[in-house]
């Protein structure tokens, strides 16, 4: 009984929508012959609003709210994050930060001594996935094209200690994109 009532409601709703659209088209046909300005006003009204609202990111007192500015913000963030500071303790502090973050992940997931869901990510799996990327695809907002990964010389260096979670994939491609020209690093957790 519920399904039948739901189907009847959908049918009535669809018929009402079709009637409304037919009335709109009739109005457009009438105004197209009489008044061009009114015709375009109705077109804009029927078309609806097409503005997209992008989430805002605030980084270093800059507000980024377009796809390109958000991509640039991420590029700057990772570039700044993995560039050595002038301080002597940069590597040590960074290592401590990574280890504490890793330990927090292990504690929150409750799988201490085991791999996280999905298992260990091996070099071979990453190489196969990179090999499966399609050619001639436009870069996304991160400005990384598949050709950079497929044809670029990438190096996967796994950490010497088993407790360290980070594998670094660096890309040695010379291209115009920000990620490649600054030789930023791509990171992947090995769990």
C-alpha positions in Angstrom: 0.0 0.0 0.0 2.8 2.4 0.9 4.7 1.7 -2.4 1.5 2.2 -4.4 0.8 5.5 -2.7 4.4 6.5 -3.3 4.2 5.6 -7.0 1.0 7.5 -7.4 2.5 10.6 -5.7 5.5 10.4 -8.0 3.2 10.1 -11.0 1.2 13.2 -10.0 4.3 15.1 -9.2 5.8 14.3 -12.6 2.6 15.3 -14.4 2.6 18.6 -12.5 6.2 19.2 -13.4 5.5 18.5 -17.1 2.5 20.8 -17.0 4.6 23.6 -15.4 7.4 23.1 -18.0 4.9 23.2 -20.8 3.5 26.5 -19.4 7.0 27.9 -19.2 7.7 27.0 -22.8 4.4 28.5 -24.0 5.2 31.7 -22.2 8.7 31.7 -23.8 7.1 31.2 -27.3 4.7 34.1 -26.7 7.3 36.5 -25.4 9.8 35.6 -28.2 7.4 37.0 -30.7 6.5 40.1 -28.8 9.3 41.4 -26.5 12.9 40.3 -26.8 13.9 41.8 -23.4 11.2 40.0 -21.6 12.1 36.8 -23.4 15.7 37.0 -22.1 14.5 37.8 -18.6 12.3 34.7 -18.6 15.2 32.6 -19.9 17.4 33.8 -17.1 14.7 33.1 -14.6 14.0 29.6 -15.9 17.7 28.8 -16.1 18.3 29.4 -12.4 21.4 30.3 -10.5 24.6 28.7 -11.7 27.1 30.2 -9.3 29.1 27.7 -7.4 30.3 28.3 -3.8 33.7 26.9 -3.1 34.9 26.3 0.4 37.3 28.7 1.8 40.8 27.9 3.1 42.7 30.4 5.1 46.5 29.9 5.0 49.0 32.5 6.3 46.3 35.1 6.5 45.3 34.6 2.9 41.7 33.5 2.0 41.5 31.0 -0.9 38.1 30.4 -2.3 38.5 29.4 -6.0 39.7 26.0 -7.2 42.9 27.5 -8.5 43.7 29.5 -5.4 43.0 26.4 -3.2 45.3 24.3 -5.4 48.0 27.0 -5.1 47.5 27.1 -1.3 48.0 23.3 -1.0 51.1 23.6 -3.3 52.5 26.3 -1.1 51.7 24.4 2.1 53.4 21.2 1.0 56.3 23.1 -0.5 56.9 25.0 2.7 56.3 22.0 4.9 59.0 19.9 3.3 61.6 22.6 2.7 64.4 22.5 5.3 64.4 25.5 7.7 67.6 27.3 8.6 67.4 25.7 12.1 69.7 22.8 12.9 66.9 20.7 14.5 64.5 20.7 11.5 64.9 17.0 10.7 64.7 15.9 14.3 61.6 18.0 15.0 59.9 16.8 11.8 60.7 13.1 12.6 59.1 13.6 16.1 56.1 15.2 14.5 55.6 12.3 12.1 56.1 9.6 14.8 53.6 11.3 17.1 51.1 11.6 14.3 51.6 8.0 13.4 51.2 6.8 17.0 47.9 8.9 17.3 46.6 7.1 14.2 47.5 3.7 15.6 45.8 4.5 18.9 42.6 5.9 17.4 42.3 2.9 15.0 42.9 0.5 17.8 45.1 -1.8 15.8 48.4 -1.5 17.6 51.0 -4.0 16.3 48.8 -4.7 13.2 48.4 -3.0 9.8 45.6 -0.6 9.3 42.6 -1.6 7.1 43.8 -2.2 3.6 47.1 -3.7 4.6 50.6 -2.9 3.7 51.1 -0.7 0.6 54.0 -2.1 -1.4 56.3 -0.5 -4.0 55.0 -2.9 -6.6 51.3 -1.9 -6.0 52.2 1.8 -6.3 54.2 1.1 -9.5 51.3 -0.8 -11.0 48.8 1.9 -10.1 51.0 4.6 -11.7 51.3 2.4 -14.8 47.5 2.2 -15.1 47.1 6.0 -15.2 45.6 7.2 -18.6 47.5 9.4 -20.9 46.3 12.8 -22.3 44.1 13.7 -19.4 43.9 17.2 -18.2 45.4 18.0 -14.9 43.1 18.6 -12.0 43.3 21.5 -9.5 46.5 20.0 -8.1 48.2 20.6 -11.5 49.7 17.2 -11.6 49.2 15.5 -15.0 49.3 11.7 -15.3 52.2 12.0 -17.8 54.3 13.5 -15.0 53.8 10.4 -12.9 54.0 7.8 -15.7 57.0 9.2 -17.7 58.8 10.9 -14.8 61.5 9.1 -13.0 60.0 8.4 -9.6 61.9 7.0 -6.6 60.3 5.2 -3.8 62.5 5.1 -0.8 61.1 3.3 2.2 62.3 4.3 5.7 65.0 2.3 7.3 63.0 1.6 10.5 59.8 -0.4 10.4 58.1 1.9 12.8 58.4 4.9 10.5 55.2 5.3 8.5 56.2 7.4 5.7 57.2 6.5 2.2 58.2 9.2 -0.1 57.6 9.3 -3.8 59.5 12.1 -5.3 59.1 13.1 -8.9 62.0 14.1 -11.0 60.1 15.4 -14.0 60.9 18.8 -15.5 57.7 20.4 -16.4 55.8 23.7 -15.9 53.7 22.6 -13.1 54.4 23.9 -9.6 54.7 20.4 -8.1 57.3 19.3 -10.5 59.4 22.4 -10.9 59.8 22.7 -7.2 60.3 18.9 -6.8 57.7 18.7 -4.1 57.2 15.3 -2.6 54.2 13.1 -2.7 53.5 11.2 0.5 51.9 8.0 1.2 51.5 6.2 4.6 52.7 2.6 4.6 50.7 0.7 7.1 
